[in-house]
Structures are given as C-alpha cells and as structure tokens.
Amino acid sequence: MNRRCLDDVITTVLTSEDTLLAKRRVVVLTGPAGAGKSVCVNKLAQDWARGQVLKGYELVLHLCVSECVTTWVSKVRECGSVSEKEERKQSCLSLENLLMLAHPHLSSTTVSYVLKEPSSPTQPRLLLLLDGLDEIPHLPDISELLLSPSSLPLCSDPRRPVPISHLLSSLAQGTLLPAASLLITSRKVPDMDALPPGVKRVEVLGFSTSQRSQFFQRFLSEDGDLAPKMTQLCESVFGVYEFSSLPLFCWTLASVGRTLQQTGGAPPETLTQLWAHITALSLRPSVSPEGATQVPPLPTLLRGLAQLARTISMDGRGFCSQEELLSVGLEPFLSSPQLRAFLQEAIDAHGAHTFFFLSPMMQEFLVAVSLFLEGCGWVGSMDELLTDLEDGMMEFAEVFVAGLSETSQRAPLEGVLEAGYAAEQGTGFQRWLQTHAQQALDGCSRERHLRCFRLLRETQNQTLVKRSISSPSARLGISYGGLGRADCAALSYVLSCAGEIQRLNLYNSKNLTSDHTSQLLPVFKMANSIMLSQSNLTPGALAHLAEGLRGGSTTELDLSYCSLRDEGLRVLCPALSHSPLHTLRVPVCKLTAVCCKDLSAALAVCALRVLDLRGNSLTDEGLTLLCNALKSQQCKLQELSLHSCDLTAGSMSALSEALSCGHCPLTSLDLTGNDLCDLGVNTLSNGLGNPSCKIHTLKLFECELTDSCCAALAAAVRSGGSLAELDLSCNDLGQEGALLLCESLKAPECSLISLSMTRCELTLPVFSALEEVLCDGSKLQALALGLNQVGDTGARHLWRALKHAHCKLQDLDLEMIGLTDDCVADLCEAVRAHGSLKTLILKNNSLTDSSIPSLVQLAKACPGMKELNVQYNDLSEDVFELMDSCSRIRY
C-alpha cells in the first residue's frame, strides 16, 4: 500500500458504502512497535468526539486492553492475600468491567445502553478501538482470535467474567456485541488468507522521507539548526533501516540529539552509539522531590538488565516473570525510574505478573552488552556465541556486538559498562571478525560477504576494515545485486575504506531506487568499472549514478538489458562530458531515435571510446544524428555496435559520409542484424574505400545481402584502406559474389586478415578460389566457412592450401560443412605441414570414433594449437577418455 494519510484510510474502510451495509465491520491495524498505531486510534476517538470523522457511529470507545487488565489485577490484589489459583480466578473480566475500567466516566445508564441485546430496536451503532493486545503475554495471535470456529470458549453474556483471551475472542467473533464494529491494533501482520472473509487489514508504514523532515522541523523548531542536522543524520546514517520510518524512532533520535547538543556532545554515527546514548540517558540519576540526587548502583542495574535480556531472548520469549527479574539482582530497583525506563509491567492472559522491555531493539542491545560483561553466562567460541544470537531470532544483536567491540562506539557508556567490561571479548571479537571476513571474502557467498560488511561498518574502524579486505584473493567483484538499503551502506563504507575499487558489480538489481544509490554514491565515484546489467533503476537512482560518473574514476559502465528508455539515457548524457568513461554498454535498453540527439551531443565532446547500442530501435533517424558526432574533431569513439537497431539503407549515406570525413576515429563497426540490403552496403562501401576511413573491423552478419553488393564491397577491400576484419556471415552471397571477393583478396593493397563467410551459400568453385588466394600470398590469418555444404571435396582445397609455404592461416572454422572420416588423413597431414594453426573448428560434422586417435595425435604433435573442436560429431563415450588425454581438444 502506498503511504497515504492513515486517518483517511481507516475512516474510508470503516465508512465505505459496502462496509456500512454490513452488520459489523472488523479492521486490523498492523505495524511494528512505534509505528503510531495507538496514537492513531486515540486521535480517531478524539476526532469522532469533535464530530469530525466516523459520523455514522453513535459511540466510539478506545479500549487500551493491557492497561485495563493490569488495573483490574492490581485492584484484585489490593483486596487481600489469596492463593495464586484464586487470584487468577478473580482476575477474570467481563465486558462490562472492561468498559468501566477504560472509561470510568461512563454512567451505568450509558454502559447498559451499549450492552443492549442486538435484537433491540435501539441498538447503537458502536465502534470499539481495541489497543494494547500485543502487551499481554500469552495472548493468542490476532488471526486466532478472529478464527471461527474458535479454539477458545466463547462468551455471549457481557456481564460474565471470563479470562481476557476468551473475552477478546468473543468480541472478535461477535458472540459479544455482535453488531459492534471493531478496529484492532496488532504488531504482527496476519496473513490475509488466515483472516475470515470480510476482515480488512490496514498496514501502518510510518513516515515517508518528507514526513520525517517535517517531523524534525516541528519537533526541533526552537533548537537552532538542529532540525536540518538531525534530518541529514537520519537519512544518511539511520535511513537505511526500515525502523527509521517509525515515528517513535524519530522522536527518540530527536530527543537524543537535543540532549547531546545541550551538553556539547556529538551526534551518534552508528546504531551502537545511538543505543549507547539512549541507555546512558535512561540510567541517569534521578532527583528526589526534596532535591537530592539519587544514584543507584548503575553497573549492577545494567548487568541485571543485560542478563535479563539475554535470558528471555535466548528462550525465544518477549517477557519474563517477576521471579526471573528478582533472580538477576534487580529487586533493589523495582521502584526506581531507571528500571521503568527499560521495563514495563504487564499482566498476561492468565492473570500472571510479567515484565517486558519497552523496546525490542533495546532488548537486543542489552543482549549484546551482556556479551561484554563478566559473569553473564556466555561460554564458548565466538562462532558459537554468535550462533546463539542468531538462534534467538535477533536482527541487530550481532551488529551491536560489532559496535561494542570498538571503544569509540561504546564511549557513551563509559563508567557504567567499563566496571565489569570483559576486555578480552572486544579484542577477541575483532580478531574473529578479521579472520572470518578474510575467509568469507575468499569465497563467492554474497550473504557471507554482506554479513561481514555490516559488522565492519558498525565498528567504524578503518584499520580493521583494510586488514580484513586486503587479501589478494578477496573476491570483491562478485555480484552484489538486489541489495537492501542497509547493505548498500555497508558495502559503500567497506569499499570506500579500500581506497580503490576495480569493479563494482551490482548485476540484476531489480529495484534500485534513489534511497539505495544515495548510499552507493561514494563507490560510484571510486569504481573503475560498474556492472549494472539486467537491473531496474529509478530516475532518482540514475541521477545518483550520473553524479557518480561526473568527476569520478569510472572508465567502464555496463547497463545491458536495463529498461533505461530515452528518459534514462538523457539523465546520464550530460555527465559523460565530465567523466573519464571510455566504455558504455546500453544494449537492449528500450532506446529510440529520441535519445540520439543527447547522445550525439555527448559523443562530440566526451572521452567515450566504446559504445554498445545493440538491440535498441534507433532507426535511420537515430544513426543519422549519431553521425553528426562522428564527424566532430573532438569525438574519440573507436568502437560502435549497432547490432539489430532497425537500420536500413536510408542511413548509410550519412554513415559513409562520416567515415570519409577525415577525422572520424571509428575503427570497429557492428551492423549485424539490420536490413541494409545491397543498396545500403553499396553506399557504405564508398566510405569504406575512402583513404581517410579508419575502419579496421566491420560486421555485416545477416544484413539481407546478395551478390549484387559484392562488387562495391570488393572494391573497398582492395582499396588499401584499414579494413582488416570482415564478417559477411548469414548472407546469400552465392558463388558469383564470393568469387568477386576472392579476387579482391589477391590484391597486394588488400589488408584483410580475418574473413567470415559462414552460411553464405558458397560452392566448390569458391573453395577452389580460396585455395588460390591462400597460396598466393594473401594476408588472411582467420577464415570462417562453416555451414556451406561442400563436404570433403571442398575441404580438400583448404588442406592443399595449408601445405603451401605462403599460407598464413592461424584460425580455421569449418563447422557443419559435411566432413567425414575420409578427410581426416589429408587434414592431419596438412595441419602438421602448416605448423602454425592455432584453432581448428570441426563442430557439427560427421566424424566418428575412428577419426579420434589421429586427431588426438595431431593435437599433441602441434604444441601451438590452442583448440581442436570436435563437438556435436557422431562420437561415442568410448573415445571420451582418449580425448581427455589432450586438454586442447573440446568435445
């Protein structure tokens, strides 16, 4: 659900037309502790009383159930000493009791009116706001209370005392006040499938970023410039955590910040420092009514609280009994305000006396404190201790342990913690962390990396970080895609401490927002290479990326398969002229001709040398715009990939003109998969044949070409230009076109060293012509002729060429040309005689097991051969072991 005004959402749910037609409405208001649920329902009741909301209800009653139960049990105990069993019996509550406890001002007449039978014609439209259920230990989950049939005995008499769990279940299921609507608060988020039909759920999300800022401005309006400082602190340090949106957390942070400013202290920089300050402030000596300062033995109090937190956390509980509280030495503090700052007294669902920590995070912090206090019961290695914390289902305890191991982080507790501080635990933890981080970073487990980063960040010890990540075998280039905000902050801190980042790999980050990238901005600036392929970046995230590129160190950026669209690339383009970036990969990013104007302006002045635009529908209009940049004297682009960009012959004139302009720096051009047709290549050949053209590599794979373009292309090849690598694969050049090209290869001016004509409908006369070319002093070193069905007869021309002294071939690809075992003897003889062949591709032919011994001997006899590929031939497992004897054979 999007963040909307909570009051509006609730009133809409309770007063919508379909809701009002129902006999009763049940709404569950969910959210973590501190989200503002109680404040919301209290305000709702007050606004109803003012006639501002919920006007369709005659009566709205706010019931804080936990306070009512505690008050009732206290009254029972005041009546005198009774047995525990009798006390629990007397602690049962009726609905009438509950209403009177929550609203003692109500007259008996009003209460009777509320409790009228549902069949009464004057039954009031009643809304009960049930709050505080989470503070009653042993109470069933909200979904269980609402579930029908109930596992609890139900009650229909509003004046009959029953256990509180039975009472609440009866209200939830409508056996009590069946016509009354209910709004129930709950910290636990019930599964919608577990709720009965018709029950609505509203989730409290807390403050948005702007609402946090507004809160600090209002709360700290009289504290000078503290409000913007605390806003910045919240966003940069604590905003990475989900709890930063909770109103209670913002109030706590603002209160701590105000106190520290008044005492001249610095604001907290980590979670550990913040909770250390909160703990220290909560332990401050109180002043008696007579003005005397009361100083309880604070180390004893802290130790007791830490032991208590450890005990209930390790047992998986959220509360303790009074006996457990007394067993850790807290009896002297039962009436002290210091103890009440940490613990709240409550009555559980069975009427028993219990205590629980006001803040779950404070409980986790104190568990971490207990690890550093002597005599708190921790035994075992650091791995075992941290496993115990993990088993206790604590999210932040391990992070607090890392922080408390560092003197600067636990400084606010100096004088309280140090009294019983086990110094060896702090140094022991840091030794463990360094060793554990080095071992984790040698592996490829993303989760183990991130865990170490979180712990290292919390120490704020740059020396420890550098020692932990300095191993040459540390694999900091693995993919960290899909990070949460806290992980982004941790990764950024750790990599920033390294001083230099070779590669930042965020591959497959599906929802990278400005909240994430604001934390990553420092490493964006430092990384030499950034990998973001297959990621989804919001406009705000792209703005941060652009800021990182501007004046940063990044030379390579990969945004392959990101849905940038034209708007996204437009955000990045202005930064290119202020960046050392020399490689930009944006294939399949849903770009169109619209972005090419901005890209062209950037290319004309930036340092970019490699640009990959594959798979974007740039069309002729887009390429024509890019050609303007290629003619600029400041343009430095050397490699351009326009594979499958919906180009036609219409843009080839502009491209040819750019290549001929005299200062176009382009040396590599990929036009694969565009319908250029013969007209387009004829036009392009004019530029290729120009002496000013610097193109070294040209790919015209699958461009709908025939023999009609080969004359112009042949002229360009023999023009004496720079063209050295030409790929014409998957075009129907046929015999006539190929023979024209072969003639150009004989020219002394021809500089071609690599030619690919895979699946070009070549014939035996073409292979004969190629033999003549290779024997005639051609510069060709690489030749790909696969998928042309010429069989052993055609290949025989190549074997003869290999034996010729003038043949310079080093790489030969003959995939799927119809070879059989009959050619192997000639093949082996030719390759041995040639002696310089580095790769021989024989894939997808009809070779059988009988050829393998000869081919293995050949590979072993030719140490210069790097690969002999016989994949997808008619081979059986019988020859696998033989082929394994030579690592250069691929099968």
PyMOL commands that set and color helices and strands:
alter all, ss='L'
color gray80, all
select helices_A, chain A and resi 6-15+17-21+37-49+65-78+84-90+95-102+108-114+133-135+142-146+164-173+192-194+209-219+226-238+242-245+247-262+271-282+298-314+322-327+331-333+337-340+360-371+382-391+397-404+411-413+418-420+423-441+446-459+462-469+485-498+514-526+539-549+565-576+593-603+619-630+649-659+677-688+707-717+734-745+764-775+791-802+821-834+849-861+877-884
alter helices_A, ss='H'
color red, helices_A
select strands_A, chain A and resi 26-30+59-64+126-131+181-186+200-203+286-287+293-294+320-321+343-347+353-357+501-505+527-531+556-558+583-585+610-612+639-641+668-670+697-699+725-727+754-756+782-784+811-813+839-841+867-869+889-890
alter strands_A, ss='S'
color yellow, strands_A
deselect
rebuild
show_as cartoon
